[in-house]
Amino acid sequence: MNIQNSKWSNRLKLVGFASLSFILISCSSDSDSDPSPPTDEQLSWTQGVFEDEDAFKDFCEVPRTDTDIDGDPWPDKPGSTLHENHWLRSWSNNTYLWYDEIQDQNPANFNDPLDYFAVLKTDALTSSGNPKDRFHYTYDTDVYEQLVSSGASAGYGAEWVLLQSAPPRDVRVAFTEPNSPATTANLTRGVKILEVDGVDMINGNDVDTLNAGLFPDSAGESHEFLIEEIGGATRTVIMTSAIVTTDPVQNEKIIATASGDVGYLTFNTFGIVDAEAELIDAFTNFENQGINDLVIDLRYNGGGFLAISSQLAYMVAGSSATSGRTYSQTVFNDKHPTINPVTGQTLAPTPFYNTSLGFSVSEGQALPQLNLSRIFVLSDGGTCSASEAFINGLRGIDVEVILIGDDTCGKPYGFYATDNCGITYFTIQFRGENDKAFGDYADGFVIAGSDNGQDVVRGCVVADDFNNSLGDEQEARLAAALDFRDTGACPASTAKSLHQAPYKPSDVYDENSLYNSQIWRDHMFLKQNLILTEPK
């Protein structure tokens, strides 16, 4: 099946986890066959007793009368906020991975479905003290569909990185997209933002203005930035936001060394269909050139299509290592040991896909393969979801993954993004496990001097280097990978990066932290939850 020709109701499984996750925008059946819902007066709540969620699906306080991204009418029918809340309650009890850790509260006590959804989650903590569920979220369905369909969104084509989110703030440019307002303005990696629309970025208190300038709502907005170049020179630039499409594969190159050629590429998202074609082109070149090792830069890759991450793993490891092996196994809550509760299908593992799947290359074409027994991954707190699935999947078949940079974000969970009444809801519904049945890395893959075969990975902690371009052999993380390849030793001086994702615990209660802004949370959520797979 060609993904581009299938319907949204069948095609999108989004991975919200770091090892493999799926996400589906699900729609109900034809409205003509749906019975009328009970009235608000007939709705009742008995703690611990749950009706089937389908009894409440698509009965909306404000039914949509327009169409979805494919031009089809939405399935909405007249209902109420209470119907929407009852659907959330039953749906969560049925599909939430930790349904038995939700405190069952009366849906009639909440006047807004978003407020009710916020409490339909576990409050448990991981062993490190982080919330076990950090990925409970909602998004406007129209905006979300447009983003995952095209990879396009309003902005400047600059990826911002917060080295320090609370005063004294330090916001830098990590990279820019080709042919974007940021490249027109000659923004380069490492540029520091000093002011946005006259507000002091470093110590100013007007967080709303700062975030509104960094993340414009729509195309055509003009904002003024005072920037500091590498080297200290300052200048003012005015950028007008535009619809920018992500170029997922950048800086592809072959590095000649005394011990053989090393392939390198920056890979910034699995989450748009063009990633399939661009990766196949890059790996065909690597295969033709006979590289000895590979460095994949995933430091800013928050995820994407699980199926494309499986394809990437296959292209790294090759047919012999992957034949008959599991890339990812989906595990739901104990109510659903064998059947997927969203699709109704029998649970089956995701294989290492060895052909194109029709994302952006005609379906069924054999993929190139490098047959590598090890790979170097440049990682950070923004390495999330499908990126972590890639790491976990390769480790499950004993391909050595060496991490250079910082610990990954920690998202071994996934969900089917589900629309109801114009809001797409993301609730954790499953975790992903590799061929060795491991998928417990809620605190990320942790870099250490030795490897435990699970969540502790051999490698080097190296701070992000904003003084050199991505792909430059002098850039600290790439240089460390090349040195480690030859010597097996890490650089003498290393330090963790200061930025984390999606939230920085030390900033949670700081009203001047950019992380507290809903705009920033939206940005980080989309970046780190955009994980989709093949059609169901």
C-alpha positions in Angstrom: 0.0 0.0 0.0 1.3 3.5 -0.8 1.1 5.6 2.3 0.6 8.8 0.3 -2.6 7.4 -1.2 -4.2 5.9 1.9 -6.6 7.7 4.2 -5.7 9.4 7.4 -8.1 7.1 9.2 -6.0 4.2 8.1 -2.5 5.4 7.6 -0.9 7.1 10.6 0.4 5.3 13.5 2.5 7.7 15.5 5.3 6.6 17.7 5.4 8.6 20.9 8.1 6.5 22.4 11.7 6.1 22.0 11.8 2.6 20.9 8.9 2.2 18.7 5.6 3.8 18.6 2.7 4.1 16.3 0.3 6.9 15.9 -3.0 6.6 14.2 -5.5 9.4 13.6 -8.6 7.3 14.1 -12.1 8.1 13.0 -15.4 6.5 13.9 -17.7 4.6 11.5 -20.3 6.2 9.3 -22.5 8.5 11.3 -25.7 7.1 9.7 -25.2 3.8 11.6 -24.4 5.4 14.9 -27.1 5.4 17.6 -28.0 8.5 19.4 -26.1 9.0 22.6 -27.7 9.2 26.0 -28.6 12.8 27.1 -26.6 14.5 29.7 -29.3 13.8 32.2 -29.0 10.1 31.4 -25.2 10.0 31.8 -24.1 8.7 35.2 -20.8 8.0 36.8 -20.0 5.0 39.0 -16.5 4.8 40.1 -14.7 1.8 38.5 -17.5 1.1 36.1 -16.7 1.9 32.4 -18.9 1.9 29.3 -17.6 1.2 25.9 -15.8 4.3 24.5 -17.6 3.9 21.2 -20.8 4.9 22.8 -19.4 8.5 23.2 -17.0 8.8 20.2 -17.5 11.8 18.0 -20.5 13.3 20.0 -19.3 16.9 20.3 -20.2 20.1 22.1 -19.3 21.9 18.8 -19.4 19.5 15.9 -17.1 20.3 13.0 -18.8 21.0 9.7 -15.7 21.2 7.5 -13.5 18.5 6.0 -10.3 16.7 7.0 -7.0 17.0 5.1 -8.3 14.6 2.5 -11.5 16.5 1.8 -13.7 14.1 3.7 -16.3 15.3 6.2 -15.5 14.9 9.8 -17.7 12.3 11.7 -18.8 14.7 14.3 -22.4 14.6 15.6 -24.2 16.9 18.1 -23.3 16.1 21.7 -21.9 17.8 24.7 -18.7 18.3 26.8 -19.9 15.5 29.1 -20.0 13.1 26.1 -16.5 14.1 25.2 -15.4 13.6 28.8 -17.0 10.2 29.1 -15.3 9.1 25.9 -11.9 10.2 27.3 -12.6 8.3 30.5 -13.6 5.0 28.8 -10.9 5.3 26.1 -8.2 5.9 28.7 -9.4 3.0 30.8 -9.3 0.7 27.8 -6.1 1.7 26.1 -3.8 3.6 28.5 -0.7 1.6 29.3 -1.0 2.3 33.0 -4.8 2.4 33.2 -4.8 1.0 36.7 -2.8 4.0 38.0 -5.4 6.6 36.9 -7.5 8.1 39.7 -11.1 7.7 38.5 -12.8 11.0 38.8 -16.3 12.0 37.8 -16.3 13.5 34.3 -19.2 15.8 35.2 -16.8 17.7 37.5 -14.8 19.0 34.5 -16.1 21.7 32.2 -13.3 21.4 29.7 -12.2 18.0 28.1 -8.6 19.3 28.1 -8.7 19.7 31.9 -10.2 16.3 32.3 -7.7 14.6 30.0 -4.8 16.2 32.0 -5.8 14.1 35.0 -6.2 10.8 33.1 -2.7 9.7 33.6 -0.3 8.2 36.1 1.5 10.3 38.7 4.2 7.7 39.2 7.9 8.5 39.0 10.9 6.7 37.4 13.8 5.5 39.5 15.6 8.8 38.7 12.6 10.8 39.9 11.3 11.9 36.5 7.6 11.5 35.8 6.9 8.1 34.3 4.5 9.7 31.8 6.1 12.9 30.3 4.3 12.6 27.0 0.6 13.1 27.8 -0.6 15.7 25.3 -3.1 17.2 22.9 -3.0 19.1 19.7 -5.4 20.8 17.3 -6.2 18.2 14.8 -6.2 20.4 11.7 -2.7 21.8 12.5 -1.4 18.4 13.5 -2.6 16.7 10.3 -1.0 19.4 8.1 2.3 19.0 9.9 2.6 15.2 9.7 1.3 15.2 6.1 4.0 17.5 4.7 6.6 18.2 7.4 5.8 21.8 6.8 5.0 24.4 9.4 5.2 28.1 9.9 8.6 29.3 11.0 12.0 30.5 9.9 13.7 27.2 9.2 16.0 27.7 12.2 16.2 25.0 14.9 16.5 26.7 18.3 18.4 25.1 21.1 18.1 26.2 24.8 21.5 25.9 26.4 19.9 27.7 29.4 16.2 28.3 29.4 15.9 30.5 32.5 17.9 33.8 33.1 20.6 34.2 32.1 19.2 32.4 29.0 21.3 31.1 26.2 19.4 30.4 23.0 21.4 29.3 19.9 20.8 28.3 16.3 21.4 24.5 16.0 20.9 24.3 12.3 18.9 25.8 9.5 16.8 24.4 6.7 17.9 25.1 3.1 16.1 27.9 1.2 14.4 29.2 4.4 14.1 32.7 5.9 16.9 31.7 8.4 19.3 31.0 5.5 18.3 34.2 3.7 19.2 36.1 6.9 22.5 34.2 7.0 21.9 32.6 10.4 24.4 29.9 11.0 25.0 27.3 13.6 26.0 28.8 16.9 24.4 32.2 16.4 23.1 33.5 19.8 19.8 35.3 20.2 20.2 38.5 22.3 16.9 40.2 21.8 13.5 39.3 20.2 11.3 42.3 19.2 13.2 44.5 21.6 12.9 42.1 24.6 16.1 41.0 26.3 16.5 37.3 25.7 19.1 36.8 28.3 17.4 38.4 31.3 14.1 39.7 30.2 10.8 38.8 31.9 8.5 39.0 28.9 8.6 35.3 28.1 5.4 35.4 25.9 7.0 37.9 23.5 10.2 35.9 23.3 8.4 32.7 22.5 6.0 34.3 20.1 9.0 35.6 18.2 10.8 32.3 18.2 7.7 30.3 17.2 5.4 32.4 15.0 1.8 31.1 14.7 1.5 31.5 11.0 3.3 32.5 7.8 3.9 36.2 7.1 4.8 37.3 10.6 7.8 39.6 10.8 10.0 39.7 14.0 13.2 41.5 14.8 16.2 39.7 16.3 19.4 41.0 17.7 21.9 38.2 17.2 25.5 37.6 18.2 27.7 35.8 15.6 30.4 33.3 16.4 33.3 35.5 17.3 31.2 38.2 19.0 30.0 40.5 16.3 26.3 41.6 16.7 23.7 42.6 14.1 20.0 43.0 13.8 17.9 40.9 11.4 14.2 40.9 10.5 12.8 37.6 9.5 9.4 37.0 8.1 7.9 33.6 8.8 7.1 31.2 6.0 5.8 27.6 5.5 9.1 25.7 5.8 9.5 22.1 4.8 12.1 20.0 6.6 15.0 18.5 4.7 15.6 15.4 6.8 19.0 14.3 5.5 21.8 16.8 5.3 25.6 17.1 5.3 26.0 13.6 3.7 29.7 13.0 3.2 32.5 10.3 3.1 35.5 11.0 5.4 38.7 9.4 4.2 40.9 8.1 7.1 44.0 5.9 7.3 41.9 3.0 8.4 39.2 3.3 5.8 36.3 5.5 4.7 33.7 6.7 7.1 30.2 7.7 6.1 28.5 10.6 7.9 25.1 12.2 7.6 22.9 14.5 9.7 19.5 13.0 10.0 17.0 15.4 11.6 13.6 13.6 11.4 12.0 10.3 10.5 8.7 12.1 10.5 8.2 13.1 6.8 7.8 10.8 3.8 10.8 12.2 1.9 13.1 10.7 4.5 12.7 7.3 2.9 14.0 8.5 -0.5 16.7 10.6 0.9 18.0 7.8 3.2 17.9 5.3 0.3 19.9 7.7 -1.9 22.5 8.3 0.9 23.0 4.6 1.7 23.2 3.6 -1.9 26.1 6.0 -2.2 27.7 4.6 1.0 27.2 1.1 -0.3 28.8 1.9 -3.7 31.7 3.6 -2.0 32.3 0.6 0.3 32.6 2.6 3.6 34.1 0.8 6.6 32.2 2.7 9.3 29.2 5.0 9.7 28.4 8.0 11.9 24.7 9.0 12.0 24.0 12.3 13.7 20.7 12.0 15.5 21.3 14.7 18.1 18.3 16.8 17.0 16.2 13.9 15.7 13.0 13.7 17.8 11.5 10.8 15.9 9.2 10.0 13.0 7.9 7.0 11.1 8.8 3.8 12.9 8.8 2.0 9.6 11.5 4.3 8.2 13.6 3.8 11.4 13.3 0.0 10.7 14.4 0.6 7.2 17.4 2.6 8.4 18.3 -0.2 10.8 18.2 -2.7 8.0 20.3 -0.6 5.7 22.9 -0.4 8.5 22.9 -4.1 9.6 22.0 -5.9 6.3 20.1 -9.0 5.5 22.2 -11.6 7.4 22.0 -9.9 10.7 18.3 -9.0 10.4 16.7 -12.0 8.8 13.9 -13.4 10.9 14.6 -11.0 13.7 12.2 -8.5 15.4 12.8 -4.8 15.1 10.1 -3.9 17.5 7.4 -5.7 19.4 4.4 -3.7 20.6 3.2 -4.4 24.2 -0.1 -3.0 25.3 -1.7 -3.1 28.8 -2.6 -6.4 30.4 -6.2 -6.2 29.0 -4.8 -6.7 25.5 -2.1 -9.3 25.4 -2.6 -10.5 21.9 -5.0 -8.0 20.1 -4.2 -4.4 19.3 -7.1 -2.5 21.0 -7.0 0.3 18.5 -6.8 -1.6 15.2 -8.4 -4.9 16.3 -5.6 -6.8 14.6 -3.6 -9.6 16.1 -0.3 -8.2 17.5 2.7 -9.0 15.4 6.2 -7.7 15.6 7.6 -5.0 13.3 10.3 -6.6 11.2 13.5 -5.1 9.8 12.0 -3.8 6.5 14.2 -4.7 3.6 12.3 -2.9 0.9 10.8 0.5 0.2 7.3 0.9 1.6 5.9 3.5 -0.7 6.5 6.6 1.5 8.4 8.4 -1.2 9.9 5.5 -3.2 7.8 3.0 -5.2 6.9 0.1 -2.9 8.9 -3.1 -3.0 12.4 -2.0 -4.1 15.3 -3.7 -2.4 17.1 -1.4 0.1 20.9 -0.9 0.0 22.7 -2.6 2.9 26.1 -1.9 4.6 26.4 -5.0 6.7 28.0 -3.2 9.6 28.5 -4.8 12.9 28.8 -1.4 14.7 27.6 2.2 14.2 28.4 5.5 15.9 25.4 7.6 16.8 25.7 11.3 17.8 23.0 11.8 20.4 21.5 14.2 22.9 18.4 14.9 24.9 16.6 15.6 21.7 17.3 12.1 20.4 13.9 10.6 20.9 11.2 8.2 20.0 11.9 6.6 16.6 15.6 7.6 17.0 15.7 5.6 20.2 13.8 2.7 18.5 16.6 2.6 16.0 19.2 2.3 18.7 17.2 -0.3 20.6 16.4 -2.3 17.5 20.0 -2.6 16.5 21.1 -3.5 20.0 18.5 -6.2 20.0 20.4 -8.0 17.2 23.9 -7.3 18.7 24.9 -4.5 16.4 27.2 -2.4 18.5 25.9 1.1 19.0 28.4 3.6 20.3 26.9 6.9 21.5 28.8 10.1 21.4 27.3 13.2 22.9 24.7 13.0 25.7 22.0 10.7 27.0 18.9 10.3 24.9 15.5 11.6 25.9 13.9 8.4 27.2 10.7 7.5 25.3 10.1 3.7 25.0 6.4 4.3 24.8 4.0 5.0 22.0 0.4 5.9 21.2 -2.1 6.1 18.5 -2.9 9.8 18.0 -6.7 9.9 18.2 -8.9 12.7 17.0 -12.2 13.4 18.8 -14.2 16.6 18.1 -11.2 18.5 16.7 -8.6 17.6 19.3 -6.0 15.0 18.7 -5.2 13.2 21.9 -1.9 11.4 22.7 -2.1 9.0 25.6 0.6 6.4 26.1 -0.8 3.0 25.0 2.1 0.7 24.5 5.8 0.3 24.8 8.2 -1.1 22.3 10.6 -4.0 22.9 13.5 -5.2 20.7 14.4 -8.7 19.7 15.7 -9.4 23.2 12.4 -8.2 24.7 14.0 -5.0 26.1 12.2 -1.7 26.1 12.8 -0.2 29.5 14.7 3.1 29.0 12.3 5.7 30.4 15.4 7.7 31.5 17.0 7.4 28.1 20.0 5.5 26.8 22.7 6.4 29.3 26.3 6.9 28.0 29.0 5.1 30.1 32.4 3.5 29.8 30.9 0.1 29.5 27.7 -1.5 28.2 25.0 -3.4 30.1 23.2 -4.6 27.0 20.1 -2.7 27.9 19.9 1.0 28.8 23.6 1.7 29.5 25.5 2.2 26.3 29.3 2.4 25.7 30.4 5.8 24.4 31.6 9.3 25.3 29.8 12.3 26.9 30.8 15.3 24.8 29.1 18.7 24.9 27.4 20.1 21.8 29.9 22.2 19.8 28.3 25.4 18.4 31.6 26.8 17.1 31.7 24.3 14.2 29.2 23.3 11.6 27.5 19.9 11.6 29.5 17.5 9.6 32.7 19.4 10.1 35.4 17.0 11.1 36.5 19.5 13.8 33.0 19.6 15.4 33.5 18.1 18.8 31.1 15.2 18.7 32.1 14.1 15.2 35.8 14.5 16.0 35.3 12.4 19.2 33.6 9.6 17.2 36.4 9.5 14.7 39.0 9.4 17.5 37.1 6.8 19.4 37.0 4.7 16.2 40.8 4.7 16.1 41.7 4.6 19.8 38.7 3.4 21.7 39.2 6.3 24.1 37.0 9.4 24.8 38.3 13.0 24.7 40.1 14.0 27.9 37.7 16.8 28.7 33.9 16.2 28.3 30.8 17.7 29.6 27.1 17.1 29.4 25.0 19.5 27.3 22.9 21.9 29.4 19.7 21.5 27.4 17.4 18.6 28.0 14.1 17.6 26.4 11.2 17.8 26.4 11.2 19.5 29.9 14.1 20.5 32.2 13.1 19.6 35.8 15.1 22.5 37.3 13.1 25.0 35.2 9.6 23.7 36.0 8.9 26.2 38.8 10.7 29.1 37.2 8.1 31.5 35.7 10.8 33.1 33.5 11.8 29.7 32.0 11.1 29.4 28.3 10.3 25.7 29.0 7.2 26.8 30.9 5.7 28.4 27.8 3.0 26.5 26.0 4.5 27.5 22.7 7.8 25.9 23.6 6.1 22.8 24.9 4.1 22.5 21.7 7.3 22.8 19.7 9.1 20.2 21.7 6.1 17.8 21.8 5.8 17.8 18.0 9.5 17.4 17.5 9.8 14.5 19.9 6.5 12.7 19.2 6.4 12.7 15.5 6.7 9.0 15.0 4.7 7.2 12.5 4.6 3.8 10.8 3.3 1.9 7.9 -0.5 1.7 7.2 -2.4 -0.6 9.4 
